[in-house]
Amino acid sequence: MALEIERRFFVCGDGWRAHADGGTPLEQGYLSSGGGEAVTLRVRRRRCSVVGMADRQPQRAWLTLKAVAGGIARHEFEYPIPDADAVALLQLCPARVEKVRYHLDLPGGDWVLDRFEGTNGGLLLAEVELAREDAALDLPEVTGIGSLSNAALAAQPWMHRSDEQRQRLGAPG
């Protein structure tokens, strides 16, 4: 059983780009989420010749199950699934997010940055996976804010939130 220990942060500006790879288009659909548990379908999309667009056909897909383990740790189970199953399952997902995920070359853990698209466009969130919950990081953190989980963003997109709601969450700008 895998244990995921992850912390999340708002990002503003473009300084992260110097540390990023080329990015991977992802679409995540949520078959079920709530109470700290989620059944997620994650589809990596092929790049397409049109800048900023991804082919709608899967390049690779996973089914992920997550459950609270205590603190910020979660049990995580992830399984590759066939493309045809991914296409069919996405149609069953009532909530989805689209984003480009960049792997970042930064110290302190395995870092990624999600640049959200569609109704969450403009939102940048960085995540770091850690070996321990008490690993030291000195950053403005959004870990544990349920309304910023990917499942919550799928259900209530960033673009649909008021400036006041965003400010209460500590969003930059």
N, C-alpha and C positions, 0 to 999 in steps of 0.2 A: 504494500500500500504506500503510495507516494504522499508526502506531506508538502503542501505549498505554504511558504511563508513569504508574503508579498506586502510591500508598502507602495503607496501610490501618491503622486504629487501633481499639482498643476504646473504647467510650463507656459512661459510667455517668451516672446522673442524668437529669434532664429539661431541662437548660439548652439543649440543642440545639433544642428545640421553638420557641423564640423566633425562630430563624433558618430554620425549615423551611416549605416549601409544604404543601399538603394531603396529599401522598403518593399513590403509585400502587401498587396491588396487582400483584405480579409472581409468576409461577411459572417457575422455571428447571429444565429437565430436561437431563441430561447423557447424550448419545448415546455419548460416548467422552471419557475424560480420563485423564491420566497423563503423567509426564515433562515437565510444564510445558506440555503441549498439551491443548486441550479443544475439543470440538464441542458447542456449547451451543444449546439452544432456549430463547428467552426469550419469555414470553407476558405481555403487559399485560392485566390483567383489568378489566372494567367494574365500577364501583362498584354496589352493590346497596343496597336500602332498609334492609336489616338492618345495624345499626351493627357495624362490624368485619368484615363479610363481603364477599366479592367474588363476582360472578357467575362461573360456571365457563366461560362462553363467552369466547373471546378478543376483545379490542378491537383488538389489534394484536400481531403476532408477528414475531420475527427469528430467523434462524439465524446464529450467531456462531462463527467459527473463530479460535482463538488459538494462537500458537506462540512459544516463547522467542526473543528477539532478542538477549539479553545483558543482564547486570545485572538490574534490575527492569523493563526494557522488554520488551514483547511485541508481536509482529505481531498485528494484529486486523483481521478482515474480518467485516463484518456486513451481512446482506441481509434485507430484508423478505420474508415469505412469506405465502401465503394462509391465512386462518383454518382452512379444512378441512385443509390440510397440517399446521398447528400442532397441531390436535386429534389427528390420526393419529400424528404424530411423538412427541407427549407420551406416548402409549401405549407407545412403544418405548423410552422412557428408563428405565433401571433405577434411577437415582438422581435425586432432585428436591429443590429447596428452595422454600419459600414465604416471601415477605417483602413488606413495604411499603417502597418506596423513596421517600425524601424528598430533594428538592434543597435544599441549604443555601446561604443568602446569607452567605458567609464569604470573607475575602481569601485569596490565595495559590494559587488554582487553582479548578477545577470540583469542588465538594464535593457528595457525596451521603451519606446515612445509610440503612443497611438495618436495619429492625426485623424480625427473623426471627420466623416463626410456626411452628406445628406442633411437630415434634420439636426444632427449634432455637429455640423460643420463649424470650424473655428475653434473647437475644443481640442486642446493638447493635454494629454495625461501621460506622465512617465510612471513606469513600474519598475521596481527592483525586487528580484527574488533573492532571499537571504538564507543563510544556513541556520541562523538563530533569530528568534523574535527580538532579542535585546541587542542586536547588532547596532552600533552607533552610526547615525546619519544626521547631518545638520542641514535640513531642508524644510521648506514649508510643505507640510504633509496633509494629505486627504485620505489616508488609510482609515478604513472603518466607517466612512461616511456612506451609508447605504444608498443615498440618493445619487451617488456618483458611481455606483457599480455599473458594469456594462448592462446588466439586466434592467436596472432602473433607467438607464439612458435609452434603452430600447423602448421602454414603456412611456417615459416622459422625456422626449428629446431636449437637448440643450437649447435649441432655437425656440422652443415653446416656453422657456422659463423667463421670467421677468428679470430686469437688472437687479431688483431688490433681492430676488431669490438667489441670483448668482453671487451678489455681494455677501449675503448671509453665509454662503459656503466658503467665502474667502477667495473667490476667483479674482485673478488679476484684471486690472483695467475695467 
